[in-house]
Amino acid sequence: MFLDIWFLLIIGLANYPLQIRAEDEKKTCPAWTVFQLRDCGLVDFFRGWDDYVKGFGNPGDLWLGLESLHEMTKEGDMELKIEMITTDGIYWVARYSGFRIGPGSDKYRLLVSGFSGNASYDALQYWSSNQQFSTKDADHDDTLTINCASRHEGGWWFGRRCGSCNLNGNFNKTAYNGMWWGASSLRFSEMKIRKRFCLAGEI
């Protein structure tokens, strides 16, 4: 969204092909691969396990798919960048120097570390790292009394007490049934990954 060069890329990892967007931030840096985007609100993210594994969406709202994410990140050499706009119009960035998704046998567990950025605080690493993925029909969260994915209307790595963020919530709602980070509601989110290699001084 915030860069000048965009192109469409077809990938077919683990037999789950999906059209995704990739960005070339600077030619000396690896391209970012966008795996989550909420911009238009025309795609329903309140979906079941199979959809989140395979991926879904369109160029304005997309989810790459958990199996593809695992294949792309299993070597442990990827970084994550999240761009967000709150419903108040504040632009935030959260970056993580380490990002990896576990295999399906471990319910696509999230491992994330090395937070930096101007986001209100680290809502992902502290609450969601080492958590398995949950959907409305596959409850793997740490909260025993409820299904966090059903309560918050979207699949996510929900941590203790359902964690502190969900970028896959209902686009047309606010607070904890919408897209949220900490105590703030969002109207845009974009999650993207790339190999951890960039020349000094570049972002």
C-alpha positions in Angstrom: 0.0 0.0 0.0 2.7 2.4 0.9 5.3 1.5 -1.7 5.5 2.4 -5.4 6.2 -0.9 -7.0 3.5 -3.6 -6.9 3.1 -6.8 -8.9 1.1 -10.0 -8.8 2.8 -13.3 -8.1 1.5 -16.8 -8.5 2.9 -19.3 -6.1 2.0 -23.0 -5.5 3.5 -24.1 -2.3 2.4 -27.5 -0.9 -0.2 -27.8 -3.6 -2.1 -24.7 -2.4 -1.8 -22.2 -5.3 -3.0 -18.7 -4.5 -2.6 -15.3 -6.2 -0.9 -13.0 -3.8 0.7 -9.6 -3.8 4.4 -9.0 -3.4 6.3 -5.7 -3.0 9.8 -4.7 -4.0 10.7 -2.1 -1.3 14.2 -1.5 -2.6 16.1 -3.4 -5.2 18.8 -4.4 -2.8 16.4 -5.9 -0.4 14.3 -9.1 -0.8 10.8 -8.5 -1.9 8.0 -8.5 0.7 5.3 -11.2 0.3 1.9 -10.0 1.6 0.1 -12.9 3.3 -2.7 -11.0 5.1 -4.5 -7.9 3.9 -7.7 -6.2 5.1 -8.4 -3.1 3.0 -11.9 -3.4 1.3 -14.0 -5.5 3.7 -15.5 -7.5 0.9 -14.2 -10.9 2.0 -15.6 -12.8 5.0 -12.8 -13.9 7.3 -15.1 -15.7 9.8 -14.2 -19.0 8.2 -13.4 -22.6 9.1 -10.1 -24.4 9.4 -9.8 -25.7 5.8 -10.2 -22.3 4.3 -7.5 -20.8 6.6 -5.1 -23.7 5.7 -5.6 -23.3 2.0 -6.0 -19.6 1.7 -8.7 -17.3 0.3 -9.4 -13.8 -0.8 -8.9 -11.3 -3.6 -6.3 -8.4 -4.2 -8.1 -6.2 -1.7 -8.6 -8.7 1.2 -6.6 -11.9 1.3 -5.2 -14.7 3.5 -2.3 -16.6 1.9 -2.9 -19.9 3.8 -1.3 -21.6 6.7 0.3 -24.4 4.8 2.0 -22.0 2.4 3.1 -19.8 5.3 4.6 -22.9 7.0 6.5 -23.8 3.8 7.8 -20.3 3.3 9.0 -19.8 6.9 10.0 -23.2 8.2 13.8 -22.5 7.8 13.4 -19.7 10.4 15.1 -17.0 8.3 12.1 -14.7 7.8 11.1 -11.3 9.2 7.6 -9.9 9.6 6.2 -6.4 9.0 2.7 -5.4 10.0 1.2 -2.1 8.8 -2.0 -0.9 10.4 -4.3 2.1 10.4 -6.6 2.7 13.4 -10.2 3.8 13.1 -8.8 7.2 14.3 -6.5 7.4 11.3 -3.2 6.7 13.1 -0.6 4.7 11.1 1.3 2.0 13.0 4.1 -0.3 12.1 5.0 -3.4 14.1 8.2 -5.3 12.9 9.5 -8.7 14.1 13.0 -9.9 13.2 11.9 -13.5 13.6 8.8 -15.1 12.2 8.0 -18.8 11.7 4.9 -20.9 11.4 5.0 -24.5 12.5 3.6 -27.5 10.6 0.0 -28.6 10.4 0.7 -31.5 12.8 1.3 -28.7 15.5 -1.7 -26.7 14.3 0.5 -24.1 12.6 2.0 -22.7 15.8 3.3 -19.1 15.7 6.8 -18.3 16.7 7.6 -14.6 16.6 10.3 -12.4 18.2 12.3 -9.2 18.0 9.6 -6.5 18.2 10.2 -2.9 17.0 8.1 -0.1 15.5 5.7 2.6 16.5 2.6 0.5 17.2 1.0 1.1 20.6 2.8 -1.9 22.1 3.8 -5.5 21.2 0.4 -7.1 21.0 1.6 -10.1 19.0 4.8 -11.5 20.5 3.8 -11.2 24.1 0.3 -12.7 23.8 0.4 -14.9 20.7 3.9 -16.3 20.2 4.0 -20.1 20.7 0.2 -20.3 20.2 -1.5 -22.7 17.8 -4.0 -21.3 15.2 -7.7 -21.5 16.0 -10.8 -21.1 13.9 -14.5 -21.3 14.7 -14.5 -25.0 14.0 -11.1 -25.9 15.4 -10.5 -24.5 18.9 -6.8 -24.7 19.8 -6.5 -21.6 22.0 -5.4 -21.5 25.7 -8.7 -20.3 27.0 -10.6 -23.3 28.3 -14.1 -21.8 28.7 -14.7 -20.3 25.2 -13.7 -20.6 21.6 -11.8 -17.3 21.0 -12.1 -17.5 17.2 -15.9 -17.7 17.5 -16.0 -14.9 20.0 -13.8 -12.6 18.0 -15.1 -13.7 14.6 -12.0 -14.7 12.8 -9.1 -17.3 12.8 -6.0 -16.3 14.7 -3.2 -17.3 17.1 -5.2 -16.5 20.3 -3.2 -16.5 23.5 -4.2 -16.2 27.2 -7.7 -14.8 27.6 -7.9 -14.7 23.8 -4.8 -12.5 23.5 -4.4 -8.9 22.7 -4.9 -8.6 18.9 -6.8 -10.1 16.0 -6.3 -8.8 12.5 -8.7 -11.3 11.0 -11.8 -10.1 12.9 -15.0 -8.6 11.3 -14.0 -5.7 9.1 -17.3 -3.9 9.7 -17.3 -4.1 13.5 -15.1 -2.3 16.1 -13.6 -3.3 19.4 -13.1 -7.0 20.1 -15.4 -8.3 17.4 -13.6 -6.3 14.8 -10.0 -5.9 13.8 -8.0 -4.9 16.9 -4.6 -4.3 18.2 -4.3 -3.8 22.0 -7.2 -1.4 22.9 -7.5 0.1 19.4 -9.8 -0.8 16.5 -8.4 -0.9 13.0 -9.7 -0.1 9.5 -6.6 -1.5 7.6 -4.0 -4.2 8.2 -1.3 -5.7 6.1 1.1 -8.5 7.2 4.1 -9.4 5.0 7.3 -11.4 5.2 10.7 -11.5 3.6 14.1 -13.1 4.1 16.1 -11.5 6.8 18.6 -9.7 4.5 18.8 -6.0 3.8 21.7 -3.6 3.4 22.5 -1.3 6.4 20.4 1.8 6.6 17.5 0.4 4.5 14.1 -0.6 5.9 
